[in-house]
Amino acid sequence: MISTLQSRMLRGADGDPAPRLAYGADYNPEQWPRDVWEEDVRLMREAGVTVVSVGIFSWARIQPGPDIWDFGWLDEVMDLLHAGGIGVDLATATASPPPWLTTAHPEILPVTANGETLWPGARQHWRPTSPVFREHALRLVREIAGRYKDHPALVAWHVSNELGCHNIYDFSDDAARAFRLWLRARYGTLEALNHAWGTAFWSQRYSDWEQILPPRLAASHPNPTQQLDFKRFSSDALKDHLVAEREILREITPGVPVTTNFMVMGGTKGMNYPDWADETDFVSNDHYVHPGPQDRDELSFSANLVSGIAGGRPWFLMEHSTSAVNWQPVNVAKRPGDLARDSLLHVAHGADAVCFFQWRQSVAGAEKYHSAMVPHAGADSDLFRAVVDLGATLKTLAPVAGSEREAAAVGILYDWESWWAAEQDSHPTSLLDYRREALDWYSALLALGVRADLVTTRADLSRHQVLIAPVLHVVPAELAKDLTRYVEQGGHLVTTYFSGVVDENDHVWLGGYPGALRELLGIRVEEFGPLLAGESVELDDSTRGSLWTDQITLADGDTEVLAHYRSGVHAGRPAVTRRSTGDGSASYVSTRLGVDGLRSLLPRLLDPAGVSSELPPQARGPVELTVRRGPGGRFLFLVNRTDETVPVPGFDGEVLLGARDAEGSLVLGPREVAVLRRPAA
Ligand code: GAL
């Protein structure tokens, strides 16, 4: 994966063989007259742009009618970019079907759970399971791939765009048919399906596959396992589309890497990306900041999670914004320094490319108020100057290209199945927010200056001395065994409320919660105690819990209590526990402590593993540290999370980016990023 990334994407069309960090944007020349294209290439060169993604929304332009093709303009764009030494990540253009197609075939349009059609007029109005759409899309892919297979500007293929952004859940008849096939493949027999879905409940027993539907708007809560399976199926249906396009691209251009841009950010949860990653030649991600108190923690968290999804290998930041977006309730402009710091934070977490949506800000259309590399004001602007500066910075950081993430002592397990299942309806609380809980643990670790890796269940968990698994709700028997082995071999597992409660069919593990992890944790919970919105309880270590409490009994003599409830119905009972086994331990946090509470608890959870911050005391909190490692050395990224100047004394290494003061201490200006190189041990 790294070699394809380096050999093609990072090379650019100028054929420079030296590894480098790629820099660029989505480029939509069809929105502009021909004379602007020349200026675009000139400015791209000025900014140090190496790659652009072209043709993402060009279907209607490339194929204006069923049998009409217009490639002339794209030929010219490809040639111009190549002449300018800029590589092209060429889109398959299937993201937004043209009006002639939806008029002739309205049966490709998605349908909501309520039975409403999503009409054309925006984008991504297609059913992932429509055979008609698939046929037209693949025909387009074949035409484009055939035409540009030998073009020297072509460095990668960009399948569709943000698959699932608007069409992840489709409840149409096509979806119903495909769902049944998917269920047959998963369960084999109706008997097995009836068991898994628990259809003895509410008279839901199926006697024929044709009776099964997607969980459309129903009189009350649809069957929970049906809902969970529909989420799995919907993610698989889009993955199947990705694979179908990729197969054609691989057939026609076996040497050109294929990617598609994931959306690991905010609340995007429909696509199970850890499961998609292997279907791409390299992982790409789009990220947009949602302004708020934890916004840059969230950026770091997302970038870190992408790295986990990519197995620690380098990945591609395919889109982010130079400044404001256009789709939030209020679209805040970035402050000076944010453009560079946001970009470099992604690089710190493994991005080998920094790209934006988009190159030139549109004059018309729904995204005309979305920032770009060249703003409405033109190249004579602070924004474009910041873009040029960033291009120069990325050039300086060329030695980083290709390096991988160096494992941190702490891992945070992020599990899509638990995310999906824990937040379903008809549960003890509707206020549970899986991502929020994981982010709070991450924020607390950032505040302590402790490096942590977001990992998925596919990762080698034994790389981390401490494994935090917030709300690990779905624990199949195999995972329970893996976690037990992890602890027996000296690992320190930390988990929370509503973990280990159900198996992969969303069936409760019996005998007391958290069934699958009860023995490992040495506790037993007879009843959940969710709290009302605004309600909280006090713990005897002066932290406060909200959202959830548990009625815990210690079930093992080796289990110690790290904190008790001081108020609430469980006052006097355990709130935070730890059971030690050999060199390892398993801890349980039964309430939501929030960033401040976790920050105060974490040192006690990290201590037994001997884990603490690698930063000097004054930098713990204000500075985030990440480490990448490659043949060229170990690269330490130090990111100033604050608006103040922060000295980082005692940190040696060759300064690739940043500055030291007269005493040799690294000094980070507000929002500044420094990069040090040390020899690889
Ligand atoms: C992404 C999308 C881009 C553009 C961008 C705006 O979701 O891939 O095409 O719409 O958002 O922020």
Residues whose N, C-alpha, C, O or C-beta is under 5 A from the ligand:
A	BS01	GAL	E162 V325 F357
